Amino acid sequence: MRKYWEDRPQPVAAGQAQAPTIVYSAPRREAVVVVVNYAREDLPVTLNVDLKALGLTEDCAATDTEPGTRPELHGGKLQFTLKGHDLKVIRQEAKK
């Protein structure tokens, strides 16, 4: 298990300072990403996913753990809107 903290490059990161991430990864199996919105307003978020660093491929399955929806990963990017002062947990699993 690898833990990625803010003091080094993240394999999954948003382009906005108001949306920091933390990543837990079991290379070639799965990764769990938590993204937080520190802003008061809803924020459109694009997560840039370094699949190679995670040991995953483009056909991995991403799941938003709260509603159980499956956001689509396109070109190493996940896009969604994150409500103000909220967080989202996304699980990415290697194709079995």
N, C-alpha and C positions, 0 to 999 in steps of 0.2 A: 504494500500500500504506500503510495506517495501522497504527501500533503504539499500543496502549493500555497504559499502565503504571499502577502503583498510585497515582501521585501525582495522578491526576485520575479523574473518574467513569468506571467501566468499563461498556461496553455489554452485557457479560455478567458477572454477579457472583453469588456465593453469599451467602446471608445469614449464614454462619458465618465468624468471624475465622480459624478453623483451616483454611479452604479458600479461599485467595487464587486469583485468576485472572489470566491474561494473554491478550490478544486481538490477533490479527493479522487485518486486514480489507482486502479488496479490494471496496469498496462496489459493491453491486448484482451481485456475482459470487459471493464466498465469504468465509467467516470461519473462522479456526482458533482454537479456545479450548483453553487448557491450564489445568486446575484441579488443585491439589495439596492433599493432606490432611496437615497437620502433626501431627495427633493420633495417638496410639498405637493407638487403637481405630478400627474401621470407623465411617464417618460417613455418615448419610443426607444427601444433598446435593440442594438445589433450586437450579438455575441460573436466574436471571431474565435473560431475553434481550430486549434492546431492539432489536427487528427494524428499526425505523425508523432508528436510529442506524447500523445495519449496512447499510442499503439493501436488506434482504431482506424477504420476505413470509412469512406463516404457512405457506405451502405449500412452503417450502424444505426440502431434505433434510438431516437431521442423521445423521452417521455417527460411531460410536465407533471410532476408527482401529485400536485393538489387536485386539479380537475381530471387527471388521467388522460389528457389529450396528448397527441403526438405532433409536436411542431416539426416542420420539415427543415432538414439541413440541406442548404444549397450552397455549393462552393465554399464549404467550411464556415458558413454563417447561419445563425439562428436569429430570427427577428420576432419581436413581440412587444406589446405595451405593458409596462409595469406600473401599477398604481402607486401614487405618492406614499412614501413611508411604508412600503410593502417589500416583500421578498418573494423570490421564485426559486424552486428547487427543480433542477432538470437532471435526469439520469440518462446517460448514454451507454448503450450496451452493444458489444460486438455482435455481429450476425452469427447465429449458431448454425 
